[in-house]
Amino acid sequence: MDKVPIPEHDVTALEALGRGIAGLRIYIVNAFAISRPSGEWMLIDTGLPHSHNRIRKWVEELFAGTRPRGILLTHGHSDHSGSVEKLATFWDVPVYVHPLELPYVTGRAKYLPPDPTVGGGMMSLLSPFLPRDPVNLGNRAQVLPSDGTVPGFPEWRWIHTPGHTPGHIALFREADRILIAGDALSTTRQESLMAVATQRPELHGPPAYMTTDWDQARASVEKLATLRPRLIAAGHGRPLAGLDVAGALSVLAKDFDRVARPEHGRYVNRPAA
């Protein structure tokens, strides 16, 4: 596994993402909020367990006295859904997911075991200790519209990007070509504790230790590369923006098997059943 060289980028803080989008780093993972001039807003991912108070304080500063239109999960891994139950209950709002993620947010299935042998680094070695049990949102869990629209936010569309999980999705705003990538790719070497700590901007594939279908992961990155995004906001790492970000993503897609796919591992040559 290797990194893709990236150009100098003009975004250095999650708070500077652009009109109608804000981000918050919560230790090793990012959460985002999208909004409209009307004041409506939606939370994208909910960080680690016990992050609910920090997220509530953050969005209160952004959208004082209002609650979101809903919560959207790019996928159900614990670092992205860890606070979803408490936040959805507090705000009394629906949680939108791809239909293939429903079992993992309604208590019916837990994710497959991670693969600590891929990617190298301390985060990979620690991955067997990550929670895999599902959350149970009950009737709050709602399936995203099949036409790719995001409820209440017509300027955004969701894109199915499986591989990291079966129902993983990304978000894209065509008007300014902003991509919220979730874990379809990373802008840091997420397998390395040092890289996670320093947040040095690099373009990588999805976090390797929790990716269970590498053929789908490659196809998802290829799909995202066709969008030619101007800015990439991933679930892990700093946002990347600049004239050549789209070019760097194209290189990642073209060379995915060489730079992103591990040489050996539990799911590398045979996807999980």
MARNU-630779 format. One record per residue: residue in three letters; x, y, z of N, C-alpha, C, CB in turn. Coordinates in steps of 0.02 Angstrom, whole numbers, padded with zeros to 5 digits, always signed. Each point is the difference from the previous one (the first is absolute). Glycine has a CB too. Layout:
BEGIN
ALAXYZXYZXYZXYZ ...
END
This chain:
BEGIN
MET+00042-00060+00000-00042+00060+00000+00044+00062+00000-00092-00062+00061 ASP+00068+00116-00093+00038+00061-00007-00048+00058+00000+00092-00059-00064 LYS-00065+00119+00061-00041+00059-00005+00004+00028-00071+00017+00025+00123 VAL-00066+00016-00140+00000+00036-00064+00024+00071+00015-00095-00071-00048 PRO+00146+00095+00012+00022+00069+00011-00057+00049-00014+00118-00032-00032 ILE-00124+00082+00075-00053+00049-00009+00031+00069-00009-00080-00069+00069 PRO+00044+00114-00103+00026+00068-00010-00008+00041+00063-00029-00007-00121 GLU+00058+00066+00121-00013+00047+00054-00075+00015+00001+00116+00051-00009 HIS-00145-00051+00069-00072+00008+00005-00016+00064+00038-00017-00125-00004 ASP-00042+00152-00008-00018+00065+00028-00049-00005+00058+00021+00050-00112 VAL-00031-00109+00139-00043-00009+00058+00041-00032+00055-00104-00011-00072 THR+00109+00044+00129+00040-00026+00055-00041-00012+00062+00097+00060-00047 ALA-00160-00043+00048-00041-00009+00060-00070-00023-00021+00066+00088+00062 LEU-00096-00131-00023-00067-00025-00015-00050+00057+00000+00030-00110+00051 GLU-00018+00162-00012-00048+00055+00004-00002+00042-00064+00019+00002+00123 ALA+00027-00013-00169+00005+00042-00060-00022-00036-00063+00092+00062+00054 LEU-00138-00108-00047-00017-00043-00056-00035+00037-00057-00008-00093+00080 GLY-00036+00139-00065-00036+00033-00053-00072+00015+00019+00074-00057-00082 ARG-00109+00088+00037-00069+00020+00013-00044-00061+00014+00016+00101-00072 GLY-00052-00099+00127-00048-00052+00014+00029-00066+00021-00071+00056-00080 ILE+00133-00057+00104+00029-00062+00026+00052+00018+00053-00019-00060-00111 ALA+00017+00024+00166+00047+00010+00055+00023-00068+00025-00054+00110+00033 GLY+00111-00112-00002+00026-00063+00024+00030+00005+00069+00022-00031-00117 LEU-00021-00026+00152+00027-00004+00068+00042-00063+00005-00099+00063+00048 ARG+00161-00056-00027+00042-00058+00012-00010-00023+00072+00084+00040-00084 ILE-00099-00105+00091-00010-00030+00066+00053-00054+00009-00126+00026+00000 TYR+00183-00007+00025+00056-00046+00010+00023-00029-00067-00042-00028+00115 ILE+00019-00031-00134+00025-00034-00059-00047+00005-00060+00060-00077+00075 VAL-00117+00110-00068-00052-00003-00051-00033+00069-00007-00020-00123+00024 ASN-00011+00135-00081-00034+00063-00014-00075-00009-00004+00101+00039-00060 ALA-00137+00012+00084-00072+00006-00012-00011+00064-00040-00029-00063+00108 PHE-00026+00066-00145-00014+00058-00041-00072+00022+00009+00086-00038-00084 ALA-00099+00100+00066-00068+00025-00002-00010+00037-00065-00005+00010+00126 ILE-00049-00025-00161-00018+00037-00060-00061+00043+00016+00046-00091-00076 SER-00051+00149+00044-00054+00046+00015-00023+00036-00062+00045+00014+00116 ARG-00102+00019-00111-00030+00039-00054-00012+00071+00024-00054-00104-00049 PRO+00047+00152+00002-00013+00070+00021-00064+00007+00041+00058+00037-00103 SER-00104-00084+00095-00063+00002+00038+00011-00014+00074-00060-00035-00102 GLY+00119+00009+00120+00013-00017+00070-00002-00074+00014-00045+00109+00030 GLU+00018-00149-00078-00001-00072+00011+00070-00028-00001-00113-00006-00053 TRP+00125-00046+00093+00066-00031+00001-00007-00074+00016+00053+00108+00036 MET-00001-00145-00053+00002-00072+00012+00069-00019+00023-00089-00021-00087 LEU+00092-00024+00136+00064-00025+00025+00021-00061-00041-00026+00044+00116 ILE+00089-00046-00137+00028-00056-00036+00049-00037+00045-00015+00060-00112 ASP-00003-00119+00134+00039-00042+00045+00002+00031+00071+00070-00040-00097 THR-00057-00003+00146-00007+00022+00070+00061-00018+00043-00123-00013-00013 GLY+00178-00003-00019+00061-00009+00038+00000-00061+00044+00013+00120-00003 LEU+00035-00120+00049+00010-00055+00047-00054-00001+00054+00123+00006-00023 PRO-00130-00063+00058-00044+00000+00058+00020+00055+00050-00018-00124-00015 HIS-00032+00151+00048+00009+00052+00050+00021+00067-00030+00031-00089+00081 SER-00043+00099-00145+00014+00064-00032-00060+00045-00004+00087-00057-00066 HIS-00144+00036+00092-00062+00036-00011+00001+00071+00030-00059-00111+00000 ASN+00088+00119+00059+00000+00067+00030+00045+00047-00040-00020-00051+00112 ARG+00075+00027-00136+00044+00042-00040-00033+00020-00065+00100-00056+00051 ILE-00135+00009-00082-00035+00016-00063-00056+00049+00013+00029-00113-00046 ARG-00067+00103+00099-00055+00045+00015+00025+00071+00012-00064-00095+00049 LYS+00120+00103-00013+00028+00066+00012+00022+00032-00066+00038-00036+00115 TRP-00007-00004-00158+00024+00025-00065-00058+00025-00043+00097-00080+00007 VAL-00149+00039-00015-00054+00020-00045-00042+00056+00032-00003-00115-00048 GLU+00002+00120+00114-00035+00056+00031+00034+00065-00018-00037-00075+00095 GLU+00103+00075-00100+00035+00060-00021-00014+00018-00073+00089-00027+00083 LEU-00102-00024-00123-00013+00011-00072-00073+00016-00014+00094-00077-00026 PHE-00140+00042+00060-00071+00003-00017-00041+00010+00063+00018-00076-00100 ALA-00004+00129+00136-00027+00011+00067-00076-00011+00004+00092+00081+00019 GLY-00111-00124+00028-00071-00009+00016-00039-00041-00050+00008+00106+00055 THR+00025-00139-00102-00037-00040-00049+00024-00072+00003-00015+00101-00074 ARG-00027-00145+00048+00020-00070-00004+00007-00019-00074-00059-00028+00109 PRO+00095-00024-00124+00013-00017-00070-00061-00030-00035+00118-00019+00030 ARG-00117+00022-00096-00050-00034-00040+00005-00076+00010+00003+00093-00085 GLY+00055-00116+00103+00012-00071+00013+00075-00011+00007-00104-00033-00063 ILE+00122-00029+00071+00070-00021+00002+00010-00048-00058+00009+00014+00127 LEU+00047-00008-00162+00016-00046-00054+00066-00034+00017-00061+00072-00086 LEU+00062-00138+00082+00061-00038+00013+00030-00024-00066-00045-00036+00112 THR+00109+00051-00122+00033-00028-00059+00005-00076+00006+00065+00106-00014 HIS-00060-00131+00076-00002-00071+00015-00004-00007+00076+00067-00030-00104 GLY-00074-00032+00127-00015-00011+00071+00057-00018+00044-00107-00032-00039 HIS+00170+00034+00016+00056-00016+00044-00002+00044+00062+00069-00035-00099 SER-00043+00010+00154-00009+00033+00065+00032+00069+00004-00003-00112+00050 ASP+00054+00126-00091+00029+00066+00002-00040+00051-00040+00111-00054+00013 HIS-00161+00031-00049-00044+00044-00038-00071+00002+00028+00069-00023-00101 SER-00088-00028+00138-00068-00004+00028+00000-00003+00076-00036-00059-00104 GLY+00094+00073+00135+00006-00012+00071-00047+00039+00044+00116-00025-00024 SER-00137+00084+00001-00044+00042+00040-00069+00009-00031+00101+00059+00042 VAL-00116-00100-00092-00062+00012-00038-00062-00013+00042+00061-00032-00103 GLU-00061-00018+00146-00061-00015+00039-00017+00058+00046+00027-00122-00006 LYS+00022+00149+00041-00014+00054+00047-00020+00064-00036+00080-00051+00081 LEU-00047+00066-00137-00017+00061-00036-00068-00005-00033+00122+00020-00019 ALA-00137-00076-00012-00065-00008-00033-00056+00003+00050+00053-00069-00089 THR-00043+00041+00148-00051+00003+00053-00008+00070+00026+00026-00118+00031 PHE+00030+00152-00019-00003+00068+00027-00037+00047-00047+00107-00020+00060 TRP-00091+00015-00125-00032+00045-00049-00066-00028-00026+00113+00040-00031 ASP-00126-00104+00042-00060-00033-00026-00004+00006-00076-00060+00023+00108 VAL+00112-00049-00142+00005+00006-00072+00015-00068-00031+00039+00119+00011 PRO-00054-00128-00076+00018-00062-00034+00074-00004-00015-00114-00003-00050 VAL+00137-00059+00038+00069-00013-00019-00001-00035-00068+00040-00008+00122 TYR-00009+00038-00172-00003-00026-00068+00062-00042-00015-00067+00100-00036 VAL+00056-00159+00007+00054-00045-00019-00018-00034-00066+00031-00019+00122 HIS+00020-00009-00154-00012-00044-00057-00035-00063+00024+00102+00046-00061 PRO-00146-00077+00020-00035-00060+00024+00045-00056+00021-00090+00032-00075 LEU+00150-00038+00045+00045-00054+00019+00034+00012+00068+00019-00021-00120 GLU-00026+00081+00147+00026+00013+00068-00053-00009+00054+00080+00080-00050 LEU-00143-00090+00030-00054-00006+00049+00014-00053+00054-00078+00037-00089 PRO+00102-00097+00071+00010-00050+00054+00048+00024+00054-00021-00087-00084 TYR+00067+00131+00067+00051+00022+00048-00023+00059+00043+00086-00040-00079 VAL-00143+00070+00062-00026+00055+00040-00068-00016+00030+00063+00079-00072 THR-00085-00141+00063-00064-00022+00030+00010-00062+00043-00061+00048-00098 GLY+00123-00060+00118+00013-00054+00048-00001-00070-00027-00047+00075+00081 ARG+00045-00083-00147-00009-00068-00028+00065-00034-00019-00108+00038-00041 ALA+00162-00001+00032+00063-00032-00021+00058+00043+00023-00056-00053-00099 LYS+00112+00021+00112+00061+00038+00015+00049-00010-00057-00018-00012+00124 TYR+00064+00059-00130+00047-00002-00055+00048-00058+00007-00009+00124-00012 LEU+00037-00144-00045+00049-00054+00000+00063+00021+00037-00046-00042-00108 PRO+00086-00006+00131+00061+00017+00038+00048+00041-00043-00013-00104+00068 PRO+00049+00152-00038+00051+00037-00036+00059-00045-00016-00036+00106+00056 ASP+00080-00080-00098+00060-00037-00019+00061+00038+00025-00058-00049-00103 PRO+00087+00031+00160+00056+00037+00028+00065-00010-00038-00055-00008+00109 THR+00056-00038-00158+00062-00016-00035+00013+00046-00059-00014-00117+00035 VAL-00034+00161-00052+00009+00042-00059+00016+00071+00019-00080-00073-00063 GLY+00117+00106+00021+00012+00071+00008+00058+00019+00044-00117+00012-00017 GLY+00136-00056+00064+00052+00018+00046-00022+00054+00048+00084-00032-00085 GLY-00046+00045+00136-00016+00055+00046-00041-00022+00059+00004+00075-00096 MET-00001-00034+00148-00033-00017+00064-00075-00002-00006+00095+00052+00058 MET-00126-00009-00099-00072-00001-00006-00024-00067-00027+00000+00124-00019 SER+00037-00152-00028-00018-00066-00026+00004-00053+00055+00041+00033-00114 LEU+00013-00031+00153+00009-00049+00053-00054+00005+00053+00123+00003-00020 LEU-00148+00057+00031-00051+00011+00051-00071-00014-00025+00074+00085+00052 SER-00082-00095-00117-00066-00005-00030-00044-00056+00029+00050+00046-00102 PRO-00022-00104+00124-00044-00051+00029-00037+00023+00062+00077-00084-00045 PHE-00055+00139+00075-00033+00025+00060-00054+00051-00015+00105-00021+00062 LEU-00113+00039-00126-00053+00047-00018-00068-00032+00007+00079+00058-00079 PRO-00129-00021+00103-00068-00029+00007-00028-00020-00068-00019+00070+00103 ARG-00014-00129-00105-00033-00022-00062-00074-00010+00010+00106-00054-00034 ASP-00130+00058+00095-00070-00010+00012-00041+00055-00033+00026-00058+00108 PRO-00085+00042-00134-00041+00051-00033-00032+00047+00049-00021-00080-00092 VAL+00005+00140+00069-00045+00043+00037-00072-00021-00018+00084+00097+00003 ASN-00132-00075+00036-00069-00017-00015-00042+00063+00002+00014-00115+00049 LEU-00026+00142-00109-00038+00062-00007-00075-00012-00007+00100+00051-00052 GLY-00119-00114+00045-00071-00015-00007-00031+00036-00059-00006-00018+00121 ASN-00052+00048-00109-00035+00034-00055+00032+00066-00021-00103-00052+00042 ARG+00151+00076-00004+00034+00061-00021+00043-00012-00063+00001+00038+00120 ALA+00021-00100-00131+00040-00015-00058-00043+00003-00063+00076-00073+00069 GLN-00057+00116-00116-00036+00009-00062+00046-00012-00060-00077+00083+00057 VAL+00050-00115-00108+00039-00013-00061+00003+00063-00042-00033-00122+00002 LEU+00092+00136-00028+00008+00057-00045-00041-00010-00063+00116+00021+00046 PRO-00141+00032-00077-00038-00006-00062+00041-00035-00054-00064+00104+00029 SER+00032-00147-00067+00035-00039-00050+00025+00041-00059-00069-00096+00034 ASP+00044+00158-00041+00021+00042-00057+00064+00040+00014-00120+00008-00032 GLY+00151-00020+00090+00063+00034+00015-00008+00068+00032+00046-00061-00093 THR-00106+00083+00106-00010+00065+00032+00010-00005+00075-00080+00033-00091 VAL+00096+00024+00121+00007+00005+00073-00061+00038+00026+00128-00003-00006 PRO-00168-00027+00049-00062+00033+00023+00011+00070+00026-00045-00112+00027 GLY+00012+00160-00059+00004+00070+00021+00059+00038-00028-00057-00036+00101 PHE+00101+00003-00138+00060+00033-00025+00011-00018-00074+00052-00004+00116 PRO-00092+00035-00160+00002-00019-00071+00066+00014-00035-00120+00022-00001 GLU+00162+00022+00030+00065+00014-00031+00051-00056+00010-00023+00121+00017 TRP+00009-00167+00029+00043-00056+00014-00029-00064-00028+00042+00057+00103 ARG+00002-00104-00121-00023-00067-00017+00045-00051+00034-00046+00039-00111 TRP+00017-00096+00127+00040-00054+00030+00019-00051-00053-00058+00017+00111 ILE+00115-00048-00100+00028-00047-00049+00020-00064+00038+00042+00094-00076 HIS-00067-00150+00052+00018-00064+00032+00073-00016-00014-00120-00042-00011 THR+00159+00034+00063+00072-00013-00006+00020-00059+00044+00022+00123-00026 PRO-00044-00183+00009+00013-00058+00043+00074-00022-00002-00118-00036-00018 GLY+00134-00009+00062+00068-00026+00004+00024+00003+00072+00023+00035-00117 HIS-00023+00024+00145+00017+00008+00071-00055-00031+00042+00064+00106-00024 THR-00126-00094+00006-00059-00036+00026-00047-00010-00058+00012+00049+00118 PRO-00061-00095-00111-00046-00013-00056-00041+00061-00021-00005-00117+00038 GLY-00017+00157+00010-00044+00056-00015+00033+00067+00008-00093-00071+00033 HIS+00158+00075-00040+00035+00063+00007-00023+00049-00054+00099-00059+00051 ILE-00106+00123-00032-00018+00051-00049+00046+00061+00008-00120-00040+00000 ALA+00125+00078-00054+00034+00065+00000-00051+00053-00021+00114-00052-00027 LEU-00098+00115+00038-00044+00055-00019+00038+00047-00047-00062-00008+00110 PHE+00025+00036-00158+00031+00044-00049-00045+00059-00015+00063-00097-00050 ARG-00034+00157+00047-00036+00060-00020+00029+00024-00065-00025+00031+00120 GLU-00013-00037-00173+00023+00014-00067+00019+00073-00010-00072-00092-00041 ALA+00036+00138+00074+00010+00071-00013+00072+00022+00011-00119+00019+00033 ASP+00150-00044+00020+00070+00018+00013+00045-00061+00007-00041+00102+00057 ARG+00014-00160-00076+00038-00063-00004+00034-00016+00066+00019+00021-00122 ILE-00059-00018+00177+00023-00020+00065-00021-00072+00013-00006+00118+00042 LEU+00054-00159-00022-00012-00071+00013+00010-00014+00074+00037-00030-00116 ILE-00088+00004+00148+00005-00028+00068+00007-00075-00010-00069+00094+00056 ALA+00130-00119-00045+00016-00068-00023-00011-00054+00051+00082+00052-00072 GLY-00096-00035+00136-00004-00052+00051+00065-00038+00003-00124-00009-00017 ASP+00120-00058+00019+00060-00042+00001+00012-00035-00067-00018-00016+00122 ALA-00012+00041-00176+00016-00027-00066+00073+00012-00016-00118+00018-00038 LEU+00146+00035+00067+00072+00015-00004+00018+00039+00062-00001+00001-00128 SER+00065+00010+00138+00025+00037+00058+00048+00053-00023-00015-00100+00075 THR+00020+00154-00036+00050+00051-00015+00054+00001+00054-00087+00068-00059 THR+00095-00124+00092+00056-00014+00044+00011-00075-00002-00024+00101+00075 ARG+00082-00124-00053+00012-00072+00003-00031-00025+00066+00108+00008-00069 GLN-00171-00027+00065-00040-00015+00059+00026-00061+00039-00097+00049-00059 GLU+00136-00092+00027+00027-00058+00034+00055+00017+00050-00029-00067-00101 SER+00058+00127+00093+00057+00020+00041-00021+00048+00054+00075-00015-00098 LEU-00061-00001+00161-00017+00044+00055+00037+00067-00005-00020-00101+00072 MET+00082+00100-00095+00038+00061-00009-00031+00045-00052+00104-00060+00034 ALA-00125+00030-00091-00031+00040-00053-00067+00029+00024+00056-00071-00086 VAL-00093+00032+00124-00064+00024+00027+00012+00058+00047-00049-00114-00011 ALA+00103+00110+00050+00014+00054+00048+00023+00064-00034+00031-00087+00083 THR+00010+00081-00134+00027+00059-00033-00046+00028-00054+00113-00043+00023 GLN-00158+00001-00050-00047+00021-00052+00036+00028-00061-00085+00023+00089 ARG+00143-00049-00105+00034+00021-00061-00044-00019-00060+00114-00013+00055 PRO-00129+00060-00098-00047-00014-00055+00031-00047-00053-00053+00111+00020 GLU+00022-00167-00030+00019-00050-00050-00063-00030-00028+00111-00025+00058 LEU-00108+00000-00119-00058-00032-00030+00010-00075+00000-00022+00102-00072 HIS-00024-00138+00104+00004-00073+00006-00067-00032-00017+00089+00013+00089 GLY-00089-00078-00094-00062-00038-00006-00036-00001+00066+00050-00069-00090 PRO-00102+00028+00096-00039-00004+00062+00043-00030+00056-00106-00012-00066 PRO+00087+00025+00130+00036-00033+00055+00002-00075-00011-00036+00092+00078 ALA+00097-00119-00085+00007-00069-00025-00027-00052+00048+00100+00038-00062 TYR-00090-00027+00126-00017-00052+00049-00074-00013+00007+00102+00032+00060 MET-00144+00014-00084-00073-00010+00003-00032-00006-00069-00001+00063+00107 THR+00041-00072-00159-00027-00006-00068-00006-00074-00017+00052+00111-00035 THR-00111-00132+00013-00013-00071-00009-00012-00021-00072-00047+00001+00113 ASP+00048+00046-00160-00007-00018-00071+00042+00049-00040-00117-00047+00017 TRP+00177+00025-00037+00047+00046-00032-00017+00013-00073+00087-00041+00078 ASP-00120-00006-00112-00021+00014-00068-00053+00056-00001+00024-00120-00032 GLN-00071+00115+00078-00050+00053+00004+00030+00066+00023-00086-00086+00025 ALA+00134+00083+00020+00033+00061+00023+00035+00036-00058+00017-00052+00113 ARG+00016+00012-00157+00032+00030-00059-00052+00031-00046+00093-00085+00008 ALA-00147+00049-00021-00052+00026-00044-00031+00064+00028-00024-00117-00039 SER+00018+00121+00105-00028+00060+00030+00046+00060-00009-00059-00072+00084 VAL+00124+00062-00075+00048+00054-00010-00001+00021-00074+00072-00042+00096 GLU-00076-00006-00141-00005+00017-00072-00062+00042-00014+00062-00107-00028 LYS-00117+00089+00060-00062+00038-00009+00008+00072+00025-00066-00107+00011 LEU+00096+00115+00047+00009+00066+00028+00048+00042-00042-00023-00046+00114 ALA+00073+00014-00144+00048+00037-00041-00033+00032-00061+00089-00079+00038 THR-00142+00047-00063-00034+00028-00059-00036+00066+00017-00015-00116-00044 LEU+00004+00129+00108-00034+00062+00020+00046+00061-00005-00072-00068+00076 ARG+00138+00057-00078+00049+00054-00003-00012+00051+00057+00009-00016-00125 PRO-00008-00006+00187-00015+00046+00055+00052+00054+00007-00059-00092+00059 ARG+00037+00150-00035+00045+00056+00015+00025-00004+00072-00060+00072-00084 LEU+00019-00101+00127+00017-00007+00070-00022-00068+00024-00011+00125+00019 ILE+00055-00159+00019-00016-00066+00028+00001+00006+00075+00049-00060-00099 ALA-00105+00045+00130-00006-00002+00073-00014-00073+00019-00042+00121+00009 ALA+00092-00155+00018-00006-00071+00016-00015-00009+00073+00079-00029-00092 GLY-00096-00032+00110-00014-00016+00070+00061+00002+00043-00093-00070-00038 HIS+00152+00060+00007+00063+00001+00038+00050+00043-00037-00023-00116+00047 GLY+00051+00165-00013+00049+00045-00031-00028+00068-00014+00055-00098-00049 ARG-00010+00144+00032-00020+00069-00015-00034+00004-00069+00094+00042+00071 PRO-00138+00007-00081-00027+00011-00067+00056+00020-00048-00110+00035+00049 LEU+00103-00056-00111+00048+00017-00052-00035+00040-00054+00069-00103+00024 ALA-00038+00157-00045-00029+00040-00054+00056+00029-00042-00101+00028+00070 GLY+00086-00011-00131+00050+00029-00045-00013-00023-00071+00083+00004+00094 LEU-00047+00027-00139-00012-00014-00071+00015-00072-00019+00026+00118-00023 ASP+00021-00151+00058+00020-00066-00021-00026-00056+00045+00100+00052-00046 VAL-00147-00036+00091-00029-00053+00042-00035-00052-00043-00013+00082+00094 ALA-00024-00060-00144-00033-00047-00045+00050-00045-00035-00094+00081-00017 GLY+00151-00052-00003+00052-00039-00032+00030-00052+00046+00024+00097-00072 ALA-00014-00078+00135+00027-00047+00049-00048-00057+00012+00064+00092+00054 LEU-00129-00077-00052-00050-00053+00009-00001-00046-00061-00069+00076+00072 SER+00078-00048-00131+00003-00042-00060+00059-00048+00003-00055+00091-00066 VAL+00112-00067+00091+00059-00043+00008-00015-00056+00050+00076+00096-00027 LEU-00108-00079+00082-00019-00052+00049-00045-00053-00032+00010+00085+00093 ALA-00058-00063-00132-00045-00047-00033+00038-00044-00050-00095+00081+00015 LYS+00138-00051-00054+00037-00036-00051+00048-00051+00030-00010+00100-00075 ASP+00043-00081+00130+00051-00042+00031-00024-00032+00064+00086+00073-00051 PHE-00151-00080+00060-00027-00022+00064+00030-00065+00024-00105+00058-00030 ASP+00109-00108-00014+00025-00065+00022+00073+00003+00022-00081-00054-00078 ARG+00118+00101+00051+00071+00006+00019+00009+00041+00063+00030-00010-00120 VAL-00066+00065+00126+00013+00046+00056-00047-00006+00058+00045+00077-00084 ALA-00103-00108+00075-00050-00003+00053-00016-00071+00023-00047+00105-00045 ARG+00047-00152-00001-00020-00068+00017+00057-00037+00033-00081+00000-00096 PRO+00072-00030+00155+00054-00037+00032+00020-00061-00042-00041+00038+00113 GLU+00102-00060-00104+00024-00058-00037-00031-00065+00028+00107+00060-00025 HIS-00118-00063+00090-00027-00059+00032-00050+00022+00052+00106-00066-00021 GLY-00151+00021+00039-00048+00016+00052-00063-00042-00005+00045+00115+00003 ARG-00084-00113+00049-00060-00042+00006-00048+00011-00056+00014+00003+00122 TYR-00023+00059-00145-00051+00016-00050+00031+00023-00066-00077+00030+00093 VAL+00142-00033-00100+00032+00031-00058-00017-00036-00065+00092+00037+00075 ASN-00088-00102-00075-00012-00038-00062-00070-00030-00004+00120-00025-00002 ARG-00155+00025+00057-00068-00027+00001-00042+00044+00045+00041-00119-00021 PRO-00091+00153-00007-00041+00044+00042-00040-00040+00052-00008+00082-00095 ALA-00009-00049+00147-00039-00032+00053-00069-00021-00027+00061+00067+00087 ALA-00084-00123-00063-00067-00024-00019-00051+00027+00049+00049-00105-00052 
END
